[in-house]
Amino acid sequence: MRARTHRSLVVGLLALGLAAGTGLPAAAVPAAATPAVASAAPGDGPTVSLSRTGGRTAARTARKFYVDPTSQVASAAAVARRDGRRSTAKKLDVIATAPQARWFGTWNQTRTVKAEVRAYVKAAQKKKRVAQLVLYAIPDRDCGGWSSGGFSATEYRAWIRQVAAGLKGAQAVVVLEPDSLGHTCGGSQRTALLKDATSRLAKAGAWVYLDGGHSRWNSPATAAKRLEAAGVSKARGFAVNVSNFNSTKAEVAYGRKVAAQLAKRGVSSTHRKFVVDTSRNGRATANGQWCNPGGQGLGLRPRWVSSGGVDAYLWVKRPGESDGACGGGPAAGEWFESYALGLVTRRVKG
């Protein structure tokens, strides 16, 4: 279901920002891409964390998200500028200057992932910014689809321990295993692995968002049932629309319905927050197509929202990285410049 994710070499620079395209069941035409955020609900305000010495640290939501200078788009913009393509470079800068999540998966070996995570979050800390990570390595990843693979259960538990060690004290944001709960494969083992991962990452100080799917997939009741079983009571909440093109309005409405179902299941408001992937939903006209659909645009730029149950708008999928060898694109995760430029041209403001 998800397109394969791997490293790409862009003009001699190794970009560690990875991406995957998501293929999902087709459904009704989405609503217009207009943001809808209600007034703040109790508990939605900035959270003040305690340091290990007991002193207060800055609220996580008071710090902006980190802009990764090693992304493929940053490398592509630099190359365009070097080659005198200033107009192209300026357009690519629109993406490169936006905070985006870095993906970590099976390409990050267990013996090295702690150091890789630590280096990334420390770079964010140095800038007094919040790092965003996506973890994508669970067994039977993508349930045999385009991104099939992942670690074994034993390997995954060990890998998560190392990721958590690298995250310790960083106050990062982690989107945990996109599509893992939207799919039905994996059974009780997958649920147990997600619960273990959520607990360990949260103990390391991360705000964890489990897979909440999106408005075109499972019902809010089904999503809530799976989230509860997977340990959302230890997480910050869940993520919706990851790597997809559904409108912000539709996804905010869906997220609130999922949160309401979680409330019915006894999950406290502290663990019912959600984030929306707005990376490519500026037009929301994909009509259920998921693999480099034409005519799409960048959505609202990443930022904290902290209102109406919505924690933030994030660019979880990195714009301009191909969903797969479809729609004229290269292999999944590789740089697709013409698509990136189209996303910029058709972007929404804000």
ZILINHU-V234041 format. One line per field, one symbol per residue. phi: phi as a letter, one per 30 degrees, with the letter a starting at -180 (. if undefined). psi: psi as a letter, one per 30 degrees, with the letter a starting at -180 (. if undefined). A space follows every 50 residues. Layout:
BEGIN
phi->???
psi->???
END
This chain:
BEGIN
phi->.dddbadbcchicdccdcbbcccbedbddddddcdbbdddceiddecccc ddcjddcdeeddcdddcddcdddddddddddddicdddeddddedddcdb dccbaddcdedcdeddddddddddddchbcdcbccbadeheihiddcdkj ddedddddddeddddddeidhccbccheidcddcdjhdddeddddddedd ddddjddcbddciadccddeddddddddddjddccdlbcbidicbddeed ddddedddddddddciddddccdbccdcdbcdchcdhidbchddicbdce deadchahjddacbcdddejcddldahicddeiddbdddeddddecdcdj
psi->eklkkllkjjhfkjkfjllkkkklkkalklllikkjkllklkgflkkklk lfgflklkkeffkllkjjfgleeeeeeeeeeeggieeeeeeffeeffkkl kkkkaffjleffeeeeeeeeeeeeeeghlkkkkkkigkkhkghgafhlbl lleeeeeeeeeeeeeffkgfhlkkjjikfefelflebfeeeeeeeeeeee eeffgkjkjljgblfgclleeeeeeeeeeggfffleblklgkgaglleee eeeeeeeeeeeeefggklffgglllkjgeggfehgfhfkfjhklgllkak lklkehkgfjelkliekjkfkkfailgglalkflkieeeeeeeeegllk.
END
